[in-house]
Amino acid sequence: MSQSNGDARKVAGATYNRAGQDYFQKRTLKRSAGVWGLWGLAVAAVISGDFSGWNFGIDFAGFGGMLIAFAILVLMYYGMIFSIGEMAAAMPHTGGAYSFARSAMGPWGGLVTGAAETIEYVATTAVIVYFSASYADAITSELLGFSMPTWVWWIILYVVFIALNAAGASISFKFAIVVSIISIAIILVFSAMAVFSGAFSWDALWDIAPDDGQSLFLPHGVIPILFALPYAMWFFLGIEELPLAAEESHNPERDIPRAGFIARTTLIVTGLLVLFLNTGVLGAEATGTAGEPLLDGFRAIVGDQLAAVLALFALIGLLASLQGIMFAYGRNMYSLSRAGYYPRFLSLTGKRQTPWVALVVGAVIGWVALLLVDALGGTGGVAGAIVLNIAIWGAVIAYTLQMVSYVILRRKYPNANRPYRSPWGIPGAVVAGAVSILIFFGFFINEPARPAILAIGVVYVIILIGFALYFRHRLVLSPEEEYALSGGQHGDPQSEGYDAMEGEVFDGKP
């Protein structure tokens, strides 16, 4: 550690600047969530994946291949959520993935991991906005007789959900619980209708004609399972955001691991119901190319006359995830900004103690990205090759680096306080990380994903150059940074004070 001046010190290859209590008072969050609020947040973030997106994996690998992909991801998410739960309980601050990687791999590792989550959540929000706009316009056209340009719907959806997320964390968590319950109810109603109407057919699961030498179970062989894995992720993508609510949880050490386990079990059940019953109603071949698989399943059972009402049901699931994922990118950008990795103004909070600036900026980025991608590729570009794959690829990078961080932290901070410990330990993290790398590899050999790889590469170059030249010299001792620099001794910022280490670092106190 070397001193540059009284208000700046070089630590761990970065320069930290004195912030003071006033800085953190303008960046305050409020504890508002218990275990069920966190459960609602996790389920809400993911549940739209049961309504659309997952089914394209069947087109690649058939029903059997998709079923194998689902089982692989259940294993991966168990290992990952157990590991994340342990790290979140030990580091109860908002940084989440960035915080874990910062403690394990230094400022550069924290930035790379945190940026991957920013990309994942901003892109996922954009995907959900895109599909929600399509559903909403279809509903208003059918029921009210008017239609609007897609980009206007995008603005309306972003504005409404920024307002909801900025209204206060308590409102956000309550909304998440309500829409999660409604979305689950819709899936249960569909399941009952599929079973008792006689529309479900076991034979329909295997109606894709196999290639030469292949079977009905794996009509295109084994390799396409790799291509199905990213789409199967939509059954679970977003559940990993729970640690981002640590500073808004009443008891993060206990409730984040518990909520993660309950949410994971909920999503496995709903995912299996949709995977089997939706496919069994439509047939595997039709399901693999359906833009609205659950809605098409309802139509197959009751006919087109109720299409607008059924579309409203599907829209509820999409809006649930829009709320949950927007919460995630807001907190992710807030934590990286509060520490100085992103422009500091992004972490400002308003009277309701929510990061409204980060919410607005993330929405603007997502809206502009949608305009650009829609102009370049239209529907196929958004749904197939660019924004959706950007979200998944960002997630896979973040997953891999978090599992690497878990293994490092177990060895680097063996005596750190760990109120919760993963029952799968290091082997669970290794398995989850290995599957993430497998999905990562699958992207490189899958042609539709390559534009996403290029887009993420460009974003990373810009972020890393900015950090190297500017932001690396303007970091702040946020709670995430304090935990890392103290070797795990400074853990809970709301009990210790947000500037607990400034005296030690800047004034030379022991």
Buried (B, 14 or more C-beta within 10 A) or exposed (E): EEEEEEEBBEBBEBBBBBBEEEBBEEBEBBBBBBBBBBBBBBBBBBBBBBBBBBBBBBBBBBBBBBBBBBEBBBBBBBBBBBBBBBBBBBBBBBBBBBBBBBBBBBBBBBBBBBBBBBBBBBBBBBBBBBBBBBBBBBBBEBEEEEEBEBEEBBBBBBEEBBEBBBBBBBBBBBBBBBBBBBBBEBBEEBBEBBBEEEBBBEEBBBBBEBEEEBEBBBBBBEEBBBBBBBBBBBBBBBBBBBBBBBBBBEBBBBBBBBBBBBBBEBBBEBBBBBBBBBBBBBBBBBBBEBBBBBBBBBBBBBEEEBBBEBBBBBBBBBBBBBBBBBBBBBBBBBBBBBBBBBBBEBBBBEEBBBBBBBBBBBBEBBBEBBEBBBEEBEEEBBBBBBBBBBBBBBBBBBBBBBBBBBBBBBEBBEEBEBBBBBEBBBEBBBBBBEBBBBBBEBBEEBEBBBBBBEBBEEBBEEBBEBBEEEBBBBBBBBBBBBBBBBEBBBBBBBEBBBBBBBEBBBEEEE
